[in-house]
Amino acid sequence: MRIAMCQQKRCRPTLTQGELKEWLWTTHGICITQTTISLTLKRSDELLAMAADTSVPPPRLALRTHQAVQYP
């Protein structure tokens, strides 16, 4: 879903985040917030690069790595 959204934005750069939200609802039946769209588009280059890399398994694309806490 995220990769499809990034590809759609890359193909049609004039789409607003609201229009992307509507597109996701009509195409995939997924309702997400504008914040999720914004955060996904910020890392769109990373997601598309990982999607193009055949050595990365598909479930890995859905994960977002977090830094470890310095002082637990």
N, C-alpha and C positions, 0 to 999 in steps of 0.2 A: 504494500500500500504506500509506504513512504517513498520507495523508488519510483513508483508510478506517478506520485504527486510531483516529485522532483523533475521527472522527465516531461510531465505536462507543463510545468512552469518553464522549463528550458525551451520547449517547443513554442509556447505561447507566452512570451515574457510580459505581455500587457495585462495578464490576469491579475486581479487583486486577490488578497487572501480570502475575502468573502466569496468571490467567485470560485476559488479553489475549494472552499468548504462545500459549496453547492454542487460542484462537480464530483467531489468524493461521495456526497450523499446520493446523487443520481446514478453514478457509475458503480460504486462499490457498496452502497448502503451503509456507509460509516459516517457517524456524526462525531466530529471532533471540534475542539475549540480553536479559536484563532491563535492562541498562544502556542498550541501544539504545531500548527502550521508554521508559525514564525520560527520556532526552535528547529523544526525539521529543515526548513529552507536555509537556515544558517549553516547547517552541516550537510547541505546537498552535495557539495563537491566531494566530501568524504564518502557519503553514501553511494554516489554514482561511481566513484573510483573502486570502492569495495565490490560493487555489483559487477563491474567490468573484470575484476580480478577473479579468475576461475579457481584459484587456490583457496579462497575464502568460502567456507560452507554457508549456504543460505540462512540457517538460523542465526548465525553470527551477525548478520546484517541488522537484525531486529534489536540487538543488544547495544547498550550505550555504556561504555566503560566509565567508571567513577574513580576518583583518586582516593587512596586510603587516608583515613583520618590520622593526623599526626599525633594528636593527644587523645587517645580513647578514654 
